């Protein structure tokens, strides 16, 4: 099921985690590599992705964080 541009979920692929369409590369993996210091180009080369795929992962993450609700407890 397509959940965002270039991003799909399938319970049979990567335990249903969001991945780049047509791959088994999870959004979580892409974000982790970028956070770890890899450049966009390195991520693309390492996982055979396009720059647009990586940008789609970032856009998906930005939307997920934007809709997150945080409730203070205490």
Phi, psi and omega in degrees: 000130179281126181247348178194165177306125179072002185238132181228161171231142178211122181304340181270355182239121177051041177058028178082009177286152177297134179227164174289131183307132179083005180227179172246023181269115183281154176298320178303316180297314180299312181297320178298318180293317178296316179296330179281357175110356177292145176280162176303318181297319179295319178298316179300314181294316184295323187244013179053050179248162173267163176302322180297325176297314181294318178295325176296321177297317178294319179296318178299315180296320179298318179293322180297318180290323181296330182263359181290136176255130178244129179240125178287135179240132176139000000 
